C-alpha cells in the first residue's frame, strides 16, 4: 500500500471525460499537480479543475482513496465546499465531507450540514442534519436529505420558511414555517411538493394539508392553482373563487378562474397576458347565466307598486364582458396604448367585481402621447362607462371621438420672450341629456322643513326651478388654437414687468337638444295642470369665435432682512384688456362646468377650467404676496387679493347651459376677497388655509383648512371645508365637512391606520375606515373595516371587512366581505 502525507496540501484534480484515474503527485503549499479524475457535472464545464486544500492530505494508492483533514476547502467550477474532513473514494466516485460543512452552489444556494455524501460531479448525494439558504432569503432544514439526478432534493422531516432567524434567539421558531413529513424540491421542474404538511405560526400549528405544492423560490411565474378567495353579496349570495395560472412561456401566460355563487350560479373568467420588448397586452373575458335575476329587484325603479325602470342586473340573464389593455413604448418620446371594456349591459363588471374593470366610472380609451423637450402631444378616443343600476347614468356619459391636445413652448424666440402654442380639438356625442332641476331660494319652509320646492301663490302652488344642463343629447365638435407671447423685464428700481399678448380662435359645430322637464302645477294640494318641457333646449349651430388678449403684470418684491430672518413683500397688479366672450349659452359647455375662485387662480388670464368657456372683458387683478424665511426651516407663505371687472361683458355673470360662474365671487364688478396662508415647520408639520369672503360684509363664502404632519412613525392629515349656500346649484344650505386620516407605526413592522369624513351639517360620518397592517421580510397581514354613508339618506350603503395574509413565496390570500344585506 502506498501513501503520501504532507502538511497543508494544495491538490489539483483535473477533470477528464474518459479517464477515471491516473497518477497522484503531492507537493508543498507552493502549488502541485495531483490525481486526475472524471468529474463532469451538469453545471460544470468539461474541462473544469477541482482544487482541494487542507491542513493534511493522505493518498492511499492501493485503495485509491484520498483523505484530507483540517480546514478543507474545495473549488470545483462555481461550486465551493468548506468542511473539517474529506474522504474521496476514486473507485466508487463518492466524495464524503463532514464537520461544519458548507456547500455553495452555482445558483447561489448555500447548504449547511453535519455530513455531505456526494458523487464527484456534485450532482447526487446524501446529506445529514441539512440546512439550505437560497439567494432570495428562503430556508430549508431537515434531519436528512438525498439528492438525485442533479436537481431533485428530498428532505425527510423537512422544514421550509422564508423568515429570517431571530438574531437574539436563533432557536426560537420563525414567524411562520411549514413542517412536512417529506419535502421534494425539484429544481428542474421549478416546484416544491409537500407531503403531510403542517403550517405553524410562532411554532404553534394552525393548519394541516395532506399535500400541496408551491413554486420554486427562484421562480416568478409557475403554472398552478392560486390562492382561492371568498365572495359575498346580498344579491349574489356566497361564492368561492378558484383561479388557475398557466405560464405558456417566458413572455405569455393566462389565468382562468371559476366562482360559484349560491344565488346566481357559476361565473367563469379568463385573462391572457403577453409581454413584448417594448410593451404588454392583456385580454380578459367573463360570463355568467344568472339563476335568480329577481334577487336584484330591489334596484328597480318602482312607482305606485309598478316597475317603471328595470336595473341592468334585473333585466338580463346571460351576462358577460370582454376587456383589453395594452401599452407600448414606440420610442423614448412616444407611447401608444389602450384600455377598453365591452359588456352585455351597463353594470356587469361592477356587480361581479371583475378585476381591473369594476370601477363605478370606468374610462375606455385608445391613446397616443408624445413628450419632447419643448412640446407635448396627446391624442385619444374615450368612452366613459358609468356602471350603475340606473341605465340612464351611462347613457348620459359622452363618447369622445377624439380629443387632441398639443402644446409647444419656444424660448428666446420672439423679442427675447417666450412663445407658447396650444391646440385642443374635441368631438363627442351623447345618447341622453343630463340636466338638473334646481329649486328657487324662495321655497317655503314649514316647521323648519323645506317643502320640495313648493311655494304658495294666491291658492296655487308652483314648483319654481332653474335648469342646469350638465350635458345635452347629440353631437358637438370644437377646435381651438391659442398663441401667446410673454416676457419678463426687471427695471433698475426692482419693479418686475411681465407683458403678455395672446390670440385665440375657435371653430365649432353643435347639433344637440334636451327635452327639459315636465313641471307640475298644483291648486290646494291637487294637480291641476303640467307645464311641459321647462328648460328644453335645441341647439343647431356652427360658427367661429375669437379672443385677443393684452395684459401687463407688475410686481415689486421688497426684501427685509433682520438677523437670520428674511421677509419678501410683493405687491402685484395685473391689467387685462380683451374683447367680450362670444356665443355664451349658444354653444355647449362640456369641459368648464365647474369653477372655484380662490387665491391660486387669482392671477390666471383665463380662470375657466377648460376650452368651452373663455374669460372675456376687461379686468384688473390686484394682490399682495408674502414669503418669510424665519430660520431653522420655519417658512411662511401668504397671498391675498381681489379682482375687478373694468368693462365689457363679465363672463361670470352670463348664463350658459351649466350656470357656471354664479356664486363664484366673480359675477360682481368687484369680486369677493380671496386669501391663502401656509406655514411649514421643521417638525414635519405643514398647516394652511384659504378662503373667500364677501366683498361687502366679509361674510364667509368658502373656507378650506388643511394640515399635514409626517415625522418619525406618525403621518396624518386633516382638512376642513365650509361652503356657503349656493341655491342656483341646488345647495340651499351651508355645507361643511371635516376629513382626517393618519397612520401610526406603533411597533416594528406594525402600523395602525384610520380615516373619517364627517358631514357637520347633518351630524353624520359619511366615510370611515380603520385597520392594522403588519409587514416584514416574509409575512404580511392587513385587517380593516370601511363604512360609507349616503349623505342624503344618512343610511349606511357600504360596509366592507378586509382580511389579507401574505406568506412570501407560498401564497397571498384574503377576503373583502361586503356586510350589506347580511
C-alpha positions in Angstrom: 0.0 0.0 0.0 1.4 3.3 -1.0 0.6 6.5 0.9 1.5 10.2 0.8 1.2 12.7 3.6 2.0 16.4 3.7 1.3 19.4 5.9 -1.1 21.9 4.5 -1.5 20.5 1.0 -2.9 22.1 -2.2 -4.1 19.5 -4.5 -5.4 20.0 -8.1 -7.8 17.3 -9.6 -8.3 17.9 -13.3 -11.5 16.6 -14.8 -11.5 14.5 -18.0 -14.3 12.8 -19.9 -12.7 9.3 -20.3 -10.1 8.5 -17.6 -11.1 7.6 -14.1 -7.6 7.7 -12.6 -4.0 8.5 -13.3 -1.1 9.1 -11.0 -1.2 11.1 -7.8 1.5 13.7 -7.0 1.5 15.9 -3.9 3.8 18.8 -3.3 4.1 21.7 -0.9 1.9 24.7 -0.5 3.6 26.5 -3.4 1.5 24.6 -5.9 1.2 21.0 -7.2 -0.3 18.6 -9.7 -2.4 15.7 -8.4 -4.8 13.0 -9.3 -6.9 13.4 -12.4 -10.5 12.1 -12.2 -13.7 12.2 -14.2 -15.8 15.0 -12.7 -18.3 16.3 -15.2 -21.4 17.9 -13.5 -24.4 19.4 -15.2 -23.4 22.9 -14.1 -19.6 22.5 -14.6 -17.6 22.8 -17.8 -16.0 19.5 -19.0 -12.5 20.9 -18.6 -13.2 22.2 -15.0 -10.5 21.5 -12.4 -11.1 20.6 -8.8 -8.9 22.3 -6.3 -8.5 20.8 -2.9 -6.7 22.5 0.0 -6.4 21.1 3.6 -4.0 21.1 6.5 -3.2 17.4 5.8 -3.8 15.3 2.7 -3.2 11.5 2.5 -3.5 9.3 -0.6 -3.9 5.5 -0.3 -2.8 4.3 -3.8 -3.8 0.7 -3.1 -7.4 1.6 -2.2 -7.5 4.7 -4.4 -8.7 6.8 -1.5 -7.8 10.4 -0.8 -8.4 11.8 2.7 -7.9 15.3 3.9 -8.4 16.9 7.4 -8.3 20.4 8.9 -9.6 23.4 7.1 -10.7 21.5 4.0 -11.6 23.8 1.0 -12.8 22.6 -2.4 -13.3 24.8 -5.5 -14.9 23.0 -8.5 -16.2 25.3 -11.2 -18.7 27.5 -9.4 -19.1 25.0 -6.5 -17.3 25.7 -3.3 -17.1 23.4 -0.2 -15.7 24.1 3.3 -15.5 21.3 5.9 -13.3 19.8 8.5 -12.8 16.4 6.9 -12.9 14.8 3.4 -12.8 11.3 2.1 -12.8 10.7 -1.7 -13.1 7.1 -3.0 -12.0 7.1 -6.6 -13.4 3.7 -7.3 -17.0 4.5 -6.2 -16.6 8.2 -7.2 -18.1 9.2 -3.9 -17.0 12.4 -2.1 -17.7 12.5 1.7 -17.2 15.7 3.6 -18.1 16.1 7.3 -17.8 18.6 10.2 -19.4 22.0 9.8 -20.0 21.5 6.1 -20.9 24.5 3.9 -21.6 24.0 0.2 -22.1 27.0 -2.1 -23.8 26.1 -5.4 -23.6 28.0 -8.7 -27.3 29.1 -8.3 -26.3 30.9 -5.0 -27.9 28.3 -2.7 -25.9 27.6 0.5 -26.1 24.1 2.1 -25.1 23.7 5.7 -24.8 20.1 7.1 -23.0 17.9 9.5 -22.2 15.4 6.7 -22.4 15.5 2.9 -22.1 12.5 0.7 -21.8 13.4 -3.0 -20.8 12.0 -6.3 -17.6 13.6 -7.6 -19.5 15.6 -10.1 -21.6 17.2 -7.3 -24.8 16.0 -8.8 -26.2 13.4 -6.4 -25.7 12.9 -2.8 -26.9 12.2 0.8 -26.9 14.9 3.4 -27.4 14.7 7.2 -28.5 17.5 9.5 -29.2 19.7 6.5 -29.9 23.4 6.2 -30.2 25.3 2.9 -30.3 29.1 2.4 -31.3 30.3 -1.1 -30.3 33.6 -2.7 -33.8 35.1 -2.2 -33.6 34.5 1.6 -35.6 31.3 1.9 -34.5 28.3 4.1 -34.9 24.5 4.1 -33.9 22.3 7.0 -34.2 18.5 7.5 -32.9 15.7 9.6 -31.6 14.1 6.4 -31.8 14.6 2.7 -31.0 12.9 -0.6 -30.2 14.5 -3.9 -30.7 12.6 -7.2 -30.4 13.4 -10.9 -28.6 16.6 -10.0 -31.8 18.6 -9.5 -34.2 16.7 -7.1 -33.6 17.1 -3.4 -35.8 15.1 -1.0 -36.0 16.3 2.6 -37.0 13.8 5.3 -38.9 15.5 8.2 -38.3 18.8 6.4 -39.0 22.4 7.4 -39.4 25.4 5.0 -39.7 29.1 5.7 -39.0 32.5 4.1 -38.4 34.2 7.5 -35.1 35.0 9.0 -34.0 33.5 12.3 -34.1 35.7 15.3 -30.7 37.2 16.0 -31.1 37.3 19.8 -32.6 33.8 20.0 -31.8 31.7 16.9 -33.5 28.6 18.4 -36.9 30.4 18.6 -39.3 29.3 15.8 -39.7 31.8 13.0 -42.9 33.8 12.4 -44.2 31.1 10.1 -42.9 27.8 8.8 -44.1 24.7 7.0 -43.2 21.3 8.5 -43.7 18.2 6.4 -43.1 14.5 6.6 -41.4 14.9 3.2 -40.5 17.9 1.1 -39.4 17.3 -2.5 -37.6 20.2 -4.2 -37.4 19.7 -8.0 -35.2 22.5 -9.3 -35.6 21.4 -12.9 -39.4 21.4 -12.7 -39.2 24.6 -10.6 -41.6 23.3 -7.9 -41.7 22.2 -4.3 -44.0 19.4 -3.2 -45.1 19.0 0.5 -46.4 15.7 1.9 -48.1 15.7 5.2 -47.6 19.5 5.7 -48.3 21.4 8.9 -48.4 25.2 8.9 -47.1 26.8 12.1 -47.3 30.3 13.4 -44.7 31.2 16.0 -44.2 27.4 16.4 -47.9 26.7 17.0 -49.7 24.6 14.4 -52.6 26.4 12.7 -53.5 24.2 9.6 -52.8 20.8 8.1 -52.8 19.7 4.5 -52.0 16.2 3.3 -50.4 17.6 0.2 -49.8 20.8 -1.6 -47.2 22.3 -3.9 -45.7 25.7 -4.5 -43.3 27.3 -6.9 -39.5 27.1 -6.6 -38.4 30.3 -4.6 -36.4 31.4 -7.6 -39.5 31.2 -9.9 -41.6 34.3 -10.5 -44.1 32.6 -12.8 -45.2 29.0 -12.3 -48.3 27.1 -13.5 -50.6 26.0 -10.8 -53.6 26.9 -8.6 -53.5 30.3 -6.9 -55.0 31.1 -3.5 -58.8 31.0 -3.6 -60.9 33.9 -2.3 -64.3 34.2 -0.9 -67.0 36.4 -2.4 -70.3 37.6 -1.0 -73.2 39.9 -1.7 -76.8 40.2 -0.8 -77.8 39.8 -4.4 -75.2 37.2 -5.3 -75.0 35.0 -2.2 -71.8 33.4 -1.1 -69.1 32.3 -3.5 -65.7 30.8 -3.7 -63.3 32.0 -6.5 -60.7 29.4 -7.5 -58.0 30.7 -10.0 -55.5 28.7 -12.0 -52.4 30.3 -13.5 -50.8 28.8 -16.6 -47.4 30.0 -17.8 -47.3 29.4 -21.6 -43.7 30.8 -21.9 -41.5 33.4 -20.5 -43.4 36.2 -22.3 -47.0 34.9 -22.2 -49.5 33.4 -19.7 -53.1 33.2 -18.8 -55.3 32.8 -15.7 -58.7 31.0 -15.6 -61.0 31.3 -12.6 -64.3 29.9 -11.6 -66.7 31.3 -9.0 -69.9 29.6 -7.9 -72.4 31.9 -6.2 -75.1 30.3 -4.1 -77.8 32.6 -5.6 -76.6 33.3 -9.2 -74.6 30.2 -10.2 -71.2 29.8 -12.0 -69.1 32.8 -13.1 -66.3 32.0 -15.5 -63.3 34.2 -16.1 -60.1 34.2 -18.2 -57.3 36.6 -18.6 -54.5 36.4 -21.2 -51.2 38.4 -20.9 -48.3 38.7 -23.3 -45.2 40.8 -22.9 -43.1 42.3 -25.7 -39.8 44.0 -25.7 -41.5 47.4 -25.7 -44.9 46.7 -24.1 -47.6 44.4 -22.9 -51.1 43.4 -23.8 -53.9 41.8 -21.8 -57.3 40.3 -22.8 -60.0 39.5 -20.3 -63.4 37.8 -20.6 -66.1 36.8 -18.1 -69.6 35.5 -18.3 -72.5 34.1 -16.3 -76.0 32.8 -16.8 -77.8 34.2 -13.8 -80.0 31.8 -11.9 -82.1 34.3 -10.0 -82.5 37.8 -11.5 -85.3 38.5 -9.0 -82.6 38.9 -6.3 -81.9 42.3 -7.9 -85.5 43.5 -7.9 -84.7 46.0 -5.1 -82.6 48.0 -7.6 -85.6 48.6 -9.9 -87.4 52.0 -10.1 -90.8 51.4 -8.7 -93.8 53.8 -8.7 -97.2 53.0 -7.3 -96.2 49.4 -6.9 -95.2 49.1 -10.6 -91.7 48.7 -12.1 -91.2 51.7 -14.4 -87.4 51.2 -14.8 -85.5 47.9 -14.7 -81.9 47.8 -13.4 -79.4 46.1 -15.7 -78.9 43.4 -13.1 -82.6 42.6 -13.1 -83.2 42.9 -16.8 -80.5 40.5 -18.0 -79.9 36.8 -17.5 -77.0 35.9 -19.8 -74.3 38.5 -19.0 -70.7 38.9 -19.8 -67.8 41.2 -20.7 -64.6 41.4 -22.8 -61.9 43.8 -21.7 -58.4 44.6 -23.1 -55.4 46.7 -22.1 -52.2 47.5 -23.8 -49.3 49.9 -23.6 -46.2 50.2 -25.9 -43.2 52.5 -25.8 -42.7 53.3 -29.5 -39.6 55.3 -28.7 -38.2 57.3 -25.8 -40.8 60.1 -26.6 -43.8 58.2 -27.9 -46.3 55.9 -26.1 -49.3 54.1 -27.7 -51.9 52.3 -25.6 -55.5 51.4 -25.0 -57.9 50.1 -22.4 -61.4 49.2 -23.5 -64.4 47.5 -21.9 -67.2 45.8 -23.9 -70.0 44.3 -21.8 -73.5 42.9 -22.3 -75.1 45.6 -20.1 -74.1 48.7 -18.1 -73.3 47.1 -14.7 -72.0 43.5 -15.2 -68.3 44.2 -14.4 -69.2 46.2 -11.3 -71.7 43.8 -10.0 -69.4 40.8 -10.3 -66.2 42.7 -9.3 -64.2 41.8 -12.4 -60.6 42.7 -11.7 -59.4 45.9 -13.5 -62.9 46.8 -14.8 -65.1 47.0 -11.7 -64.9 50.8 -11.0 -68.2 52.6 -10.9 -66.9 55.1 -13.5 -64.5 53.3 -16.0 -62.8 55.1 -18.8 -62.3 53.1 -22.0 -59.7 54.8 -24.3 -57.2 54.5 -27.1 -54.3 57.0 -26.9 -51.1 58.2 -28.4 -48.9 60.5 -26.4 -45.6 62.2 -27.1 -43.3 64.2 -24.8 -40.4 66.3 -26.2 -38.1 68.8 -24.7 -40.4 71.7 -25.6 -43.6 70.0 -26.7 -46.4 67.7 -25.7 -48.8 65.7 -27.9 -51.8 63.7 -26.7 -54.4 62.1 -28.9 -57.1 59.8 -27.5 -60.6 58.4 -28.1 -62.6 57.9 -24.9 -65.8 56.3 -23.7 -67.0 56.7 -20.1 -68.8 53.7 -18.6 -71.0 54.6 -15.7 -71.7 51.2 -14.1 -74.9 51.6 -12.1 -78.3 50.1 -11.5 -79.7 53.2 -13.3 -79.1 52.7 -17.1 -79.7 56.4 -17.8 -76.5 57.4 -16.0 -74.4 55.5 -18.6 -76.4 57.0 -21.5 -75.6 60.5 -20.2 -71.9 59.9 -20.5 -70.2 61.3 -23.7 -68.4 59.3 -26.3 -65.3 61.3 -27.2 -64.1 60.7 -30.8 -61.4 62.0 -30.5 -59.7 64.5 -28.1 -56.4 66.1 -29.2 -54.1 68.3 -27.1 -50.8 69.8 -28.3 -48.5 72.3 -26.7 -45.2 73.8 -27.7 -43.0 76.3 -25.9 -40.4 78.3 -27.7 -38.0 80.3 -25.5 -35.9 83.3 -26.6 -37.6 83.2 -29.9 -39.5 86.5 -30.4 -38.3 89.7 -28.9 -36.4 87.7 -26.3 -39.7 86.4 -24.8 -41.4 83.0 -24.6 -44.0 81.9 -27.1 -46.5 79.2 -26.2 -48.8 77.5 -28.7 -51.7 75.4 -27.5 -54.2 73.4 -29.6 -57.3 71.5 -28.4 -59.7 69.6 -30.7 -62.7 67.6 -29.4 -65.6 65.8 -31.0 -68.2 64.0 -28.9 -71.7 62.5 -28.9 -74.2 61.7 -26.1 -77.2 59.4 -26.2 -79.3 61.1 -23.4 -79.3 64.6 -22.0 -78.2 65.2 -18.4 -79.9 68.1 -16.6 -80.8 69.0 -13.1 -83.9 70.8 -11.7 -82.8 73.2 -9.1 -85.2 74.8 -6.5 -85.6 78.5 -6.2 -84.4 80.2 -3.0 -87.9 81.4 -2.2 -89.1 77.8 -1.5 -91.4 77.7 1.5 -90.2 76.4 4.8 -92.8 74.8 7.1 -91.8 73.9 10.6 -88.2 74.1 9.6 -88.6 71.6 6.8 -88.3 72.7 3.2 -91.3 71.5 1.2 -89.8 70.2 -2.1 -89.6 73.4 -4.0 -93.3 74.3 -3.4 -94.3 78.0 -2.7 -97.8 79.3 -2.1 -99.2 81.9 -4.6 -102.8 83.0 -4.2 -104.0 79.5 -3.6 -101.8 78.0 -6.3 -98.6 76.1 -5.7 -95.9 76.2 -8.4 -92.6 74.4 -8.4 -90.0 77.1 -9.2 -86.7 76.0 -10.7 -83.5 76.6 -12.5 -82.4 74.1 -15.1 -78.7 73.2 -15.2 -77.7 71.3 -18.4 -74.7 69.2 -17.5 -74.8 67.7 -20.9 -77.0 67.6 -24.0 -78.1 64.8 -26.3 -76.5 64.9 -29.7 -73.2 65.8 -31.4 -70.6 68.5 -30.6 -67.2 69.3 -32.1 -64.8 72.2 -31.4 -61.3 73.1 -32.4 -59.3 75.7 -30.5 -55.8 77.3 -31.1 -54.1 79.7 -28.7 -50.9 81.6 -29.4 -49.3 83.5 -26.5 -46.2 85.6 -26.1 -44.8 86.8 -22.7 -41.6 88.2 -21.4 -40.2 89.4 -18.0 -38.4 92.7 -17.6 -36.7 93.8 -14.4 -36.2 97.6 -14.1 -33.3 99.1 -12.1 -35.8 100.2 -9.4 -36.6 96.5 -8.8 -40.0 96.7 -10.5 -40.8 93.5 -12.4 -43.0 93.8 -15.5 -44.5 90.9 -17.4 -46.3 91.8 -20.6 -48.4 89.2 -22.3 -50.2 89.1 -25.7 -52.4 86.4 -27.0 -54.7 85.3 -29.8 -57.2 82.5 -29.7 -59.5 81.2 -32.3 -62.3 78.6 -32.1 -64.2 76.7 -34.8 -67.3 74.8 -33.6 -70.4 72.9 -34.7 -73.2 71.5 -32.5 -76.5 69.6 -33.1 -77.7 68.9 -29.6 -81.0 69.1 -27.7 -82.8 68.5 -24.4 -86.4 67.7 -23.8 -86.4 69.5 -20.5 -88.7 68.8 -17.5 -92.4 68.3 -17.1 -93.3 70.8 -14.3 -96.5 70.2 -12.3 -98.9 72.9 -11.2 -100.9 72.4 -8.0 -104.0 74.0 -6.5 -104.9 73.3 -2.9 -102.7 70.3 -3.0 -104.3 68.9 -6.2 -102.5 68.5 -9.5 -104.4 70.7 -12.0 -102.0 71.1 -14.9 -98.5 70.5 -16.1 -96.1 72.9 -17.8 -94.3 70.8 -20.3 -90.7 71.0 -21.5 -89.5 73.5 -19.0 -85.8 74.0 -19.7 -85.9 72.5 -23.2 -83.0 73.3 -25.5 -82.4 72.8 -29.2 -79.0 73.8 -30.4 -78.2 73.6 -34.1 -75.3 75.9 -34.7 -71.9 76.2 -36.5 -69.6 79.1 -36.3 -66.3 80.7 -35.1 -65.2 82.9 -32.3 -62.0 84.7 -31.3 -60.3 86.3 -28.4 -57.5 88.8 -28.4 -55.7 89.5 -25.1 -53.2 92.0 -23.9 -52.1 92.0 -20.3 -49.5 93.6 -18.1 -48.5 92.4 -14.7 -46.3 94.5 -12.3 -44.7 93.1 -9.2 -42.4 94.9 -6.8 -40.7 92.4 -4.5 -39.3 94.2 -1.4 -36.8 92.3 0.8 -36.4 92.9 4.5 -33.7 91.1 6.4 -33.4 91.2 10.2 -30.7 88.9 11.6 -31.3 85.5 10.2 -34.9 86.2 9.2 -35.9 87.4 5.8 -39.2 88.7 4.6 -40.3 89.3 1.0 -43.3 91.5 0.5 -44.5 91.7 -3.1 -47.5 93.9 -4.3 -48.9 92.6 -7.5 -51.2 94.3 -10.0 -52.4 92.8 -13.3 -54.4 94.6 -16.0 -56.1 92.6 -18.8 -57.7 94.1 -21.9 -59.6 91.8 -24.3 -62.8 91.6 -26.3 -66.0 90.1 -24.9 -66.6 86.4 -24.8 -68.8 85.4 -27.8 -71.7 83.0 -28.1 -72.2 82.5 -24.4 -75.1 80.0 -23.9 -75.3 79.3 -27.6 -72.8 76.5 -27.6 -72.5 73.6 -25.2 -70.2 73.7 -22.2 -68.7 70.3 -21.8 -65.3 71.0 -20.1 -65.8 74.1 -18.0 -68.8 73.2 -15.9 -67.1 73.5 -12.5 -65.3 76.6 -11.2 -63.9 77.6 -7.8 -62.4 81.1 -7.4 -59.6 81.3 -4.9 -56.1 82.7 -4.4 -54.4 80.1 -6.5 -56.1 81.3 -9.8 -56.4 85.0 -8.9 -53.8 86.0 -11.5 -54.8 83.5 -14.2 -55.6 85.2 -17.5 -58.4 82.6 -18.1 -59.9 81.3 -14.9 -62.2 78.8 -16.6 -61.0 75.2 -16.3 -61.4 74.2 -19.9 -61.8 75.4 -23.5 -65.6 75.7 -24.0 -65.6 78.9 -21.9 -63.0 81.6 -22.1 -62.9 84.6 -19.9 -63.6 87.9 -21.7 -64.0 91.6 -20.9 -61.5 93.9 -19.2 -60.3 93.0 -15.8 -57.8 94.0 -13.1 -56.4 91.6 -10.5 -54.6 93.0 -7.5 -53.0 91.3 -4.5 -50.2 91.1 -2.0 -47.8 88.2 -1.7 -45.6 87.5 1.3 -42.9 84.9 1.8 -41.0 84.7 5.1 -37.9 82.6 5.9 -37.9 82.7 9.7 -34.8 80.5 10.1 -34.4 76.9 11.3 -36.7 75.7 8.5 -39.7 77.8 9.5 -41.3 79.2 6.3 -44.5 81.2 5.9 -46.2 82.0 2.6 -49.3 84.0 2.0 -51.2 85.8 -0.8 -54.4 87.8 -0.7 -56.3 89.9 -3.3 -59.3 90.9 -5.3 -60.4 91.1 -8.9 -62.2 94.0 -10.6 -64.4 93.9 -13.7 -63.4 97.0 -15.7 -65.6 96.9 -18.8 -67.2 94.8 -21.4 -69.3 91.7 -20.6 -68.5 89.9 -17.4 -68.2 86.2 -18.4 -69.0 85.1 -14.9 -72.3 87.0 -14.9 -73.6 85.5 -18.1 -76.0 82.5 -18.3 -74.7 79.4 -20.1 -76.1 75.9 -20.1 -74.3 74.8 -16.9 -74.8 78.1 -15.0 -71.1 78.2 -14.2 -69.9 81.4 -12.7 -72.8 82.2 -10.5 -72.0 82.3 -6.8 -68.3 82.2 -7.7 -67.5 85.6 -6.3 -66.6 87.0 -9.7 -70.0 87.7 -11.0 -69.9 91.2 -9.5 -67.9 94.1 -10.7 -65.9 94.0 -7.5 -65.1 90.4 -6.6 -65.0 88.8 -3.2 -61.8 88.8 -1.3 -59.6 85.7 -1.6 -56.6 84.7 0.5 -54.2 81.9 1.3 -51.7 81.3 4.1 -49.4 78.3 4.8 -46.8 77.5 7.5 -44.0 75.0 7.1 -42.2 73.8 10.3 -39.0 71.9 10.9 -41.1 69.2 12.7 -42.7 67.8 9.5 -45.9 69.8 10.2 -47.5 71.9 7.4 -50.7 73.9 8.0 -52.6 76.2 5.7 -55.9 77.8 4.9 -57.5 79.6 2.0 -60.8 81.4 1.9 -63.2 83.6 0.0 -65.1 86.4 1.8 -67.9 88.6 0.6 -66.6 92.0 -0.6 -69.3 93.9 1.2 -69.7 92.5 4.7 -66.7 90.0 4.7 -69.1 87.1 5.4 -67.5 83.7 4.8 -68.4 82.2 1.3 -65.9 79.4 1.4 -63.1 78.2 3.7 -60.7 75.4 3.2 -58.2 74.5 6.0 -55.6 71.7 5.7 -52.7 70.3 7.7 -50.2 67.6 7.2 -47.7 66.1 9.5 -45.0 63.5 8.9 -42.3 62.7 11.4 -40.7 59.5 12.8 -43.5 57.0 13.0 -46.6 59.3 12.5 -48.2 60.6 9.4 -51.5 62.5 9.5 -53.6 64.9 7.5 -56.7 66.9 8.5 -58.9 69.1 6.2 -62.0 71.2 6.7 -64.2 72.8 4.2 -67.1 75.2 4.7 -69.1 76.4 1.7 -72.0 78.9 1.9 -75.3 78.1 0.3 -75.4 78.2 -3.5 -79.1 78.0 -4.4 -78.5 78.2 -8.1 -76.6 74.9 -7.9 -79.2 73.3 -5.7 -77.4 73.8 -2.5 -79.9 75.6 -0.3 -78.0 75.4 3.0 -74.4 76.0 4.1 -72.2 72.9 3.8 -69.3 71.9 6.0 -67.2 68.8 6.1 -64.1 67.6 8.0 -61.8 64.9 6.8 -59.0 63.3 8.8 -56.6 60.4 8.1 -53.5 59.1 9.7 -51.2 56.2 10.4 -49.0 55.2 13.4 -46.2 52.7 13.4 -46.5 51.7 17.0 -44.0 48.9 16.8 -41.5 47.4 14.4 -43.4 46.2 11.3 -46.8 47.1 12.9 -48.9 50.1 11.6 -52.3 51.2 12.6 -54.3 53.5 10.3 -57.7 55.3 10.3 -59.6 57.9 8.4 -63.0 59.5 8.5 -65.1 62.2 6.8 -67.7 64.0 8.9 -70.7 65.9 7.5 -71.0 68.6 10.1 -74.4 70.0 8.9 -76.1 66.6 9.0 -74.0 65.4 12.0 -73.1 62.1 10.3 -69.9 60.2 9.5 -70.2 59.7 5.7 -67.0 57.7 5.4 -64.9 55.9 7.9 -62.1 53.3 7.7 -59.6 51.9 10.1 -57.4 48.9 10.4 -54.0 47.5 11.2 -51.2 46.0 9.0 -48.0 44.1 9.6 -45.2 43.6 7.1 -41.7 42.0 7.3 -39.4 40.1 5.1 -41.6 37.0 5.0 -45.1 37.8 6.1 -47.8 40.5 5.6 -51.2 41.0 7.3 -54.0 43.5 6.7 -57.2 43.7 8.7 -59.5 46.6 8.0 -63.1 47.9 8.0 -64.7 50.6 5.9 -68.2 52.1 6.0 -69.7 54.6 3.7 -72.9 56.5 4.4 -75.1 58.2 1.9 -75.0 61.9 2.7 -78.7 62.4 1.7 -80.4 59.4 3.3 -77.8 59.2 6.1 -78.1 55.4 5.8 -75.1 53.2 5.5 -74.8 52.0 1.9 -71.5 50.0 2.1 -69.8 48.1 4.9 -66.7 46.2 4.0 -64.4 44.0 6.1 -61.0 43.2 4.6 -58.6 40.5 5.6 -55.4 39.7 3.7 -52.5 37.5 4.5 -49.3 37.0 2.6 -46.7 34.3 3.0 -43.7 35.2 0.9 -43.0 32.5 -1.8 -46.0 30.4 -0.7 -49.2 32.4 -1.3 -51.2 35.5 -0.8 -54.9 35.2 0.1 -57.6 37.3 1.7 -61.2 38.3 1.7 -63.2 41.5 1.3 -66.6 40.9 2.7 -69.5 43.3 1.9 -71.6 43.1 5.0 -74.6 44.9 3.4 -77.7 42.8 3.2 -76.4 40.0 5.5 
